[in-house]
Amino acid sequence: MSQHRSLKTSTLSRHRNVLKRIERIKILKEQGKWKEGDSFFALPKIKSLKVKVKKEKGAKSEQGAEDNSSQKKT
């Protein structure tokens, strides 16, 4: 029997809305909102943002033009 595509392990690299308890504790430690010895039950909610990186069109086209001009000279 084959596995459903949503259950495969490679899909965990994408953005998830729900974090595990240990991941939430790690973020709270970085923010200084949780210390060792604090209860790990009833943790506050953590806002997880999906960050998109926009590609710059101008820089890419200039780089491509420079590469093409250097190839034509040789």
C-alpha positions as CSV (number, residue, x, y, z in Angstrom):
1,M,0.0,0.0,0.0
2,S,1.4,3.4,-0.8
3,Q,1.5,6.4,1.5
4,H,-0.7,9.5,0.9
5,R,1.4,12.4,-0.4
6,S,0.5,14.6,2.6
7,L,2.0,12.0,5.0
8,K,5.4,11.8,3.4
9,T,8.3,13.1,5.5
10,S,9.7,15.5,3.0
11,T,6.6,17.8,3.4
12,L,7.7,18.9,6.9
13,S,10.1,21.4,5.4
14,R,7.3,23.7,4.4
15,H,5.6,26.3,6.6
16,R,3.5,24.9,9.4
17,N,0.9,26.9,11.4
18,V,1.0,24.7,14.5
19,L,4.2,24.4,16.5
20,K,5.2,21.6,18.8
21,R,5.6,22.3,22.5
22,I,9.4,22.2,22.3
23,E,9.5,24.6,19.3
24,R,7.3,27.0,21.2
25,I,9.5,26.8,24.3
26,K,12.6,27.5,22.1
27,I,11.0,30.6,20.6
28,L,9.9,31.8,24.1
29,K,13.4,31.4,25.4
30,E,14.8,33.5,22.6
31,Q,12.2,36.2,23.4
32,G,13.0,36.0,27.1
33,K,9.5,35.0,28.0
34,W,10.3,31.6,29.4
35,K,13.0,30.4,31.9
36,E,14.1,27.0,33.1
37,G,11.8,25.8,35.8
38,D,8.7,27.5,34.4
39,S,5.7,25.3,33.7
40,F,5.6,23.9,30.2
41,F,1.8,23.6,30.3
42,A,-0.5,26.3,29.2
43,L,2.1,28.1,27.1
44,P,1.1,31.3,25.3
45,K,0.3,31.2,21.6
46,I,3.2,32.0,19.3
47,K,2.6,33.8,16.0
48,S,4.4,32.0,13.3
49,L,5.0,34.1,10.2
50,K,5.6,32.8,6.7
51,V,8.4,34.9,5.2
52,K,8.5,35.4,1.5
53,V,11.6,36.7,-0.2
54,K,11.0,38.7,-3.3
55,K,13.5,38.4,-6.1
56,E,14.9,41.6,-7.5
57,K,14.3,41.8,-11.2
58,G,16.7,44.6,-11.9
59,A,19.7,43.0,-10.2
60,K,19.1,39.7,-11.9
61,S,18.7,41.2,-15.4
62,E,21.9,43.3,-15.0
63,Q,23.8,40.3,-13.9
64,G,22.6,38.3,-16.9
65,A,23.5,41.2,-19.2
66,E,27.1,41.3,-17.7
67,D,27.5,37.5,-18.2
68,N,26.3,37.7,-21.8
69,S,28.6,40.6,-22.6
70,S,31.7,38.9,-21.1
71,Q,30.9,35.7,-23.1
72,K,30.7,37.6,-26.4
73,K,34.1,39.2,-25.9
74,T,35.9,35.8,-25.6
